[in-house]
Amino acid sequence: MVDGVEAGFVGGEMPTQAADLEENDIQEVSVLQGEKAKTLNRGNAANGVVLITTKK
């Protein structure tokens, strides 16, 4: 997720939304696992969710 918007991987490739980020634009990267990740991603997060927050 980038700034609260879901970004899914398609065919093993990084989605455009995340791939277009510049390193200097990223404020924070965190990983959620377990029930919190499943709740946030409607049950589609067996391996966790990466949350990217950009500088605004």
Beta strands, then each sheet from edge to edge (+ up, - down):
strand 1: 26-32
strand 2: 49-54
sheet 1: 1+ 2-
end
